[in-house]
Amino acid sequence: MPRPRIVALIALLCSLLGLSGVAGAQVATAAPVLCDQYASTSIQGGRYVVGNNRWGTSATQCIDVSGTGFTITQADGSTATNGAPKSYPTVYYGCHYGICSTSDNILSPNGLQASDPQFASVATSVSMTYPGSGTYDAAYDIWFNKSRPSTTTGQNDGAELMVWLNHTGAIQPIGSKIGTASIAGATWDVWSGNTGWNVISYVRQQTTSSASFLVNDFWKDVVSRGLGSTSWYLTSIQAGFEPWVGGTGLAVNSFSVTTGGTQPTQSPSPTQSPTPTTSPTSTPTTPPATGSAGCTATAAVTGSWGGGFQATVTVKNTGSAALSRWSVRWAFPGGQTVNNLWNGVASSSGANVTVANAPYNGQLGGGGSTSFGFVGNGSAPGSLALTCTAS
């Protein structure tokens, strides 16, 4: 989708004139609610940028910024569902139209080439909340430039990689459907179009409110279809919403980008409105071992509501040797099933569930730990008998 240029132009003009006040006014530093068309602010010490980005309408849109994301609190007007959306309120890592996240940003100011070894380890996670009405998509927008950009103030000319986690109403991605793909533990419909740059959209066949993945897992599929190249440069990773009708109540609860093989973190919220009613319960399994690679898995129910619950499982390397892979198995005691799962790859057969490590969190040094979480259907179990296997 087109993106605004006005912020970049003002920033460039101020730079040439040696001014700072005007450009600074475009990036708020302490504004909890953003209503100006292209207003933005940084969060988490500058690691991420949150932007209102109301580019497709003159109607008012306001977002309430939190320390980990934002919520749309006002979304006036509407646009035709066979055309462009009203906006793309977003939280992002990297640089977009001259506005960059400043803390631990490996993409600034010239992007990261997809052939760079660091690119393979870039991972991201998001957790979202959806209202009960409106027409919108909930999607990542990941931007690539064909050549190493000298600045990141303009429009990317390579590819716009979109990852649709959810969508409502009579909307569809740009272009046409060209196939399907199995990526990040899910099946996706793949769409391709061009608006001056390639737009490749992956639409999840089963919608979800949370996701964790390696950017390279999608980019490899893009390249295999001849729609991108490993010579192109990643410039930003964004997560947000494209509303056509309504949008109030859409929220990014948490968002993260990690590099160097570290684990993305998130605190997912299901599409329901759960009220935690259960105190966390822990079930340690395999006894600790030393001098070799072994693991334990501990489950904690962190919340429950009518017809569902949320749990976190912590995996720990109990030996002194490093392990490269792990898996956790259990059987639900009362007909429960997994709805959404993050930071792992799940498979199930009846009541039996197996969760293997994701590509980015399998390696654990001696004494190291990681975790995955899931939202389950059914009543919260009192305990889960977990078995952890390491190699």
Disulfide bonds with the S-S distance in Angstrom:
Cys35-Cys62 1.95
Cys95-Cys100 2.03
Cys295-Cys388 1.96
